Amino acid sequence: MIELARRLQRERYRFLNLTFHSPSLRAGYTPFVRTKQDEQRFWETIRQFLRFTRASGIEAVKLSDAMVG
């Protein structure tokens, strides 16, 4: 995720959108997070990405504020 975000920054994309299905936050509800170890790894990936965005000056905005029209 971090490498993709860096690439999008280099290509001057204005917005990044992080989404996931909430069942992925707990082991056993999706094929992506099957075990407790998968769950811990998923949470750590999110933490690392959020640390990266903060350090990179990427600010969080509401979707309605990101609408271009």
C-alpha positions in Angstrom: 0.0 0.0 0.0 2.8 2.4 0.9 4.6 1.9 -2.4 1.3 2.4 -4.4 0.7 5.6 -2.4 4.2 6.9 -3.2 3.7 6.1 -6.9 0.4 7.9 -6.9 2.0 10.9 -5.2 4.8 11.0 -7.8 2.1 10.9 -10.5 0.3 13.8 -8.7 -2.9 12.1 -7.9 -4.9 14.3 -5.5 -6.6 11.7 -3.4 -5.9 8.3 -1.9 -8.8 6.2 -0.7 -8.3 3.4 1.9 -11.2 1.1 2.2 -11.8 -2.5 3.4 -14.7 -4.6 4.5 -15.2 -4.4 8.2 -15.3 -8.3 8.6 -11.6 -8.2 7.6 -10.8 -6.7 11.0 -11.5 -10.0 12.7 -10.1 -13.5 11.9 -12.3 -16.0 10.2 -14.9 -13.8 8.5 -13.2 -13.4 5.1 -10.7 -15.4 3.1 -8.2 -12.6 3.4 -8.0 -12.7 7.2 -8.4 -16.4 8.2 -6.3 -16.7 11.3 -5.4 -14.6 14.3 -2.0 -14.1 12.8 -3.6 -12.8 9.6 -5.6 -10.4 11.7 -2.6 -9.1 13.5 -0.8 -8.7 10.2 -3.8 -6.9 8.7 -3.9 -4.4 11.6 -0.2 -3.8 11.5 -0.4 -3.1 7.7 -3.1 -0.5 8.4 -1.0 1.0 11.3 2.1 1.2 9.0 0.1 2.9 6.2 -1.4 5.5 8.6 2.1 6.3 10.0 3.3 6.7 6.5 0.5 9.0 5.5 1.0 11.2 8.7 4.8 11.4 8.1 4.2 12.2 4.4 1.8 15.1 5.2 -1.2 13.3 3.6 -4.2 14.7 5.3 -7.5 12.9 5.9 -10.6 14.5 4.4 -14.3 13.6 4.2 -15.4 12.2 0.9 -17.8 15.1 0.5 -14.8 17.5 0.8 -12.9 15.6 -1.9 -15.7 15.9 -4.4 -14.6 17.8 -7.5 -17.3 19.5 -9.4 
